[in-house]
Amino acid sequence: MNRRLYLILVIVVSVLLTLSALRFAHQLRRSRSVPALSRDAQRTLGRAKLEYASERERFREWLRELVRYRTVSSESGNDAAFLACAQRLEELARTQVGCQVTRIVQRQGRRPAVLAQCTLGRSSERSVLPQAPFTSSERARAILFYGHYDVQPADAEKDGWTMTRDAFDPVEFDGRIYARGVSDDKAGVTALLAALTVLRQRLAIEVEEQTSAPMRPLMVKLLLEGEEEIGSPGLEVLLEQHQDLLFSVQCEEDEAAASCKNASIEFIVSVDGGQVDDRTGSLLLGLRGAAAFQVKVQGPQNDVHSGAWGGAVPNPLQGLAGLLASLHHSGNGSVAIPGFYAGIPDQNWSGIPFHARIGVTGGSTHPALRTSRRAASGPSTTRRRRVRPLSELPCPPVVPTDARNRRPWRWLCG
């Protein structure tokens, strides 16, 4: 009897374990699967790609035009260039993308920002093709795109720009456009505006021809700022002052209130980022965060002559150099601050199937920098610059009154 009960128990447990394993495998497949696009969406996307290819040179000219604006945010005296670039971006968003709301935000001491709102889909084309009212399951969707149009300096002597004679006069070699800001981030901004332009044109054609089923409205919001390269000091206030335009989703006049009740931005996408290679697109889910501070080592009350006081008066530059050197281990360059790496897992890049498929492994290196992607994904500290009040002599014979260092830190994503 006991043996029979034992066998029954074993069978029951085996069945339960099998069912549990099957259920887990089913959930795992669902979690890894990407919802397929509908037939209409696939057709729309395919035609949009063809239309983009036919207008590719027009969009490349947008990029050439944008990089000619000398929008170096760390330099002064270029307010006119920033305003002109912002006005051109606003014009493209309004006349080419078809944004119903556009705004250039100008504030004292800050670079202009361009805000825009465009509606794609049913609600934007209701005058062309009458639609039934939306239901609560068809509520409007919204997405916010972020990008920046300011760039880094590009002086040949100070910044090492050697690609072209003038960094802001685009030159093309082997199908590539070379100029300051082409990659970071005016190409990203141009690609966004081009994609929205083509998509709107394609949707308008299909609505007029009634060749596809009506789609739910998609509200697209744009935030294009001009201070990213200097740490976006005015971004927080900008978001607070214009949160209604950037983050709210308004109901259409003939839309049921339930269809957009509690609706909000579903995604915030930055068009400022890299990719694996020229032919592999990327959708980054996170980046290392940044924080910055300035260190000041105080020396004598005023600059003193090194011929009289050198060696007798402590030199703040020497103290600063020793302080900065103590932040890292000399052997491997890792941060020497106790607890800096606490709680950070050792990520095995090659153990992630997706990374393995696209060729990102723990040992992969950047071909030019000879550094691993793993090292580039962890926290770090970087010396930014040394600032000290001295004359323009190449090597002034003084012990300075102080030495300063501005240091940004990179924090692990998550």
Order of alpha helices (4+ residues) and beta strands (2+ residues): alpha-alpha-alpha-alpha-beta-beta-beta-alpha-beta-beta-alpha-beta-alpha-alpha-beta-beta-beta-alpha-alpha-alpha-beta-beta-beta-beta
